[in-house]
Amino acid sequence: MDNEQAAQVSDTSALSTSPVNLPSTDAGQPRHGVTLPAEQIEATEHQGQEQGTAEHFEPLQYEHTWEGASAPPSVEMPEQAPISAARSGAPISASPTAASPPPILPGPQRKKRRKKRRWLRVVLAVALALLVLLGGAAAYGYYYFETNIQKPLSTMIRPVQRSADEPQLDRPIPTDSTVAGRVWNVLLLGSDNDQKFNFPAVLTQVMMVVHIDTIHNTVTMLSIPRDSWVYVPEIGGMHKIDQAFLLGAQQNNSFDNGVRLARLTIEQDYGIPIDRYAWVGLNGFVKVINTLGGVNINVTHPIVDDAYPRDTGNSANSPYSYQRLYLAPGPQHLNGEQALEYVRSRHADLVGDIGRTQRQQQILEALKPKLNADTLLTDIPQLLSDMSGYLYTDISEQEMLGFALFGRNFPTNQIKNITLGPGPGSQNYGNETNVYDPSVGSGQSVIIPNCQNIQPVVNRLFGLGNKQTCNVGG
């Protein structure tokens, strides 16, 4: 019995002195120098694999030898690599009889991969939906622009070629040029097409040269009274300047000929080079003001006209009817019809026909604040509809945008106004008188332009130097 116990003690000492690399000493796991049953060792090993530990050990091979019912099992373990080698990252040799377990993917990593794939599908779906929406918006925007802006705008752009008799510009501006860095002279023609005439053979109630200097940031409106008595080229003879467009349009019933002759008359009689033109029918002018909500002006003196033409609105079919017109002095808010009456009335004004020209300039200045960026974005389709058939110009789309951007921040109070009519001293640009007009077979109240005072103004404003270009008598 003593021999058997000594043998057991000897076996136990041999086992305890052998280096063994076991899992950490968690609860329920073996500690150094303690012999464990085989079932407990296998359970511990299996638990280490499920936790995904970084260092795997090959399954241990055990031999169980029982020498008696009360004898503890004898465990035989393969030779292990030293702990220092395992810590240093050196490969650990396994028993040749050991089988490598298949890699087991931890459960949390599988869930993360599934979540990533799910989020990727969501992102792709959202991106696809955004592409569809953006594509639809772009298509609608293009259709809207093409239908409501591009199409009506294209009907208004009407270039008029210069005739052989027209003076050639020193530096003609090409079509679709940039507005900045240039000086522009735009001839503005306004006709009331009041049913007494058949379009395009109409009189021009407004003749104005708008001088736009984008280099020095100045704008000047030079108005030529409609009663100015001047020579009309090609037709010959002296006429009121408002008949120049009418006489030209009567040739072959051509709108282009009307624009060309009106432009030629300004260039030859006053020596003012014209770069662009714009013709506006005053009925369209009424619609635009109504769309913009009217205008606010200050009436400087009462307007009383007992012979104002009653040929617009509900009375459009009565071109020879008249009505009494009265506008009280002071601040006034005018709708489209009232604004037309204000710029059109010519009888009983305290300063005569010159007063009407000044009122026209006043309404144009009152319109500028209305034509801001917000209004153009929201009302431009309606404005274009209002002007359909009432606006023709050779200003290109690109130039329109350029002028709009230039005028957006231009102060209205810095717009200069000059009227080439009667005035005091050196500002007396014309004299009122009565003459016989053979074209109508009766006497006419006209203004004889005073070239002596007009020439310095034209030379200074249009950069003509010391040229003598005013020759209204032909």
C-alpha positions, 0 to 999 in steps of 0.5 A, a space after each residue: 500500500 505504501 508503494 502504491 501511494 509513493 508511485 501516485 505521489 511520484 506521478 503527480 509530481 511529474 505532472 506538476 513540473 511539466 509546463 502546461 499552457 492552459 486558458 486563464 484562471 476563470 471561475 470553474 477552470 483549472 489552475 496550475 498544478 491541479 489535475 482536472 478530469 478529462 470531461 472538464 478539460 474538454 468543456 473548457 476547451 470548447 468554451 474557449 473556441 466559442 468566445 473567439 479567442 485569438 490564440 487557438 490550441 489544438 485539442 489535447 489527447 488524453 489517455 485514461 488509466 484506471 488502476 482501481 476504483 478509487 484511483 484518480 485518472 492519469 492524464 497524459 498531455 502532449 508537449 506544449 510550447 513554452 509560454 514565452 514563445 506563445 507570447 512572442 507570437 512564435 508558432 505553436 507546434 501541435 500534436 501530429 494526431 490533432 485535427 484542426 477545427 473549422 473556423 467559426 464566424 462569431 455571431 455579432 459579426 454576422 449580424 453586422 454584415 447583415 445590417 451593412 447590406 440592409 443599409 446599402 440597399 436603403 441608400 441605393 433606393 433613396 439615391 434612385 428615388 432622388 435621381 428620378 425626382 430630379 430628372 422629372 423636375 428638370 424635364 418639367 422645368 425645361 418644358 415650363 421654360 420652353 412653353 411659358 418663356 422661350 416660345 412667347 419671347 421668341 415671337 417678340 424678338 424681331 431684328 430689323 436690318 439696316 438699309 443702305 441709306 442708314 449711316 453705318 455705326 462705327 462699332 456695331 454691336 453684334 447680336 447676343 453680345 454681353 451688355 457689360 463694358 459697352 455703351 448702348 443707344 436704344 430707340 424706344 417707340 410707343 404707339 397707342 394703336 387707338 383704332 383710328 389706324 390699322 397696324 402697323 401703320 400707326 403713329 408713335 406717341 413716344 419717341 425716346 432714346 435711352 442711353 445706357 452706359 455700363 462703363 460709367 454706370 449712367 442712364 439718360 432718357 432723351 425724349 423727342 416730343 412727338 410734335 417736333 417738326 423735322 425732315 423725314 428721309 426717303 419720304 421727303 418733306 417736313 412732318 411731325 416726327 411721330 409720322 415717321 413710323 407711320 409713313 414707313 409702315 405704309 410702304 408695303 404695310 411693313 412693320 420693319 419699314 416703319 422701324 427702319 424709317 423712324 430709326 433713320 430719321 433720328 440718326 440723320 436729323 439729330 446725328 444720334 447712332 441707334 444700336 437697338 430698338 423696342 416698339 411698345 403698344 400702349 395697350 400692352 403697357 396697360 396690361 403690364 401695369 395691372 399685372 404689377 399692381 399699379 404704380 405710385 406717382 406724384 402728380 405735380 399739377 392737375 391734369 384737365 382734358 376735355 377732349 381725351 380720346 375715349 377709344 380704349 377698354 369698353 369704348 375700343 370700337 368708338 375711335 372718335 369718342 371723347 371724354 373729360 379727364 381729370 387727375 388731381 395733384 398729389 400722390 396717386 396710385 394709378 392702375 393701367 388705364 389711369 396710367 395710360 391716361 396720364 401719359 397720353 393726355 395732351 390738352 390743357 397741360 400747364 406746360 403743353 406737350 412737353 408736360 406729356 413727355 415728362 409724364 411718360 418719363 415719370 411713369 417709366 421711372 415708377 415702373 422700375 422698382 416693380 420690375 425686381 427679381 422677385 416679380 420677374 420670377 413670379 410674374 414673368 409668364 403673365 408679363 410675357 402674355 401681356 406683351 404678346 403682340 404689343 412688344 417687338 425688339 431686336 434686343 436678344 434674350 441674352 441682352 435682355 438678361 444683361 440689362 435686367 441684371 444691370 438695372 436691378 441695382 441701379 438707383 432710380 433717382 440717378 436716371 437723367 431726363 432730357 426733353 428736347 422741347 421749349 425751356 429756359 435759356 440754354 435749355 430751350 431746345 425748341 420753339 412752339 408755333 403753328 405751320 401748315 402741314 400739306 400731308 393732312 391739308 391743315 395747320 398743325 401745332 408743332 415744335 421747331 427744334 433749336 439745333 444751336 442748343 441741341 447740338 452740345 447736349 447730343 455731342 456730350 451725351 453720345 460722345 460725338 466730339 465737336 461734330 455738327 450733326 443736328 440737321 432737322 431741316 433736311 
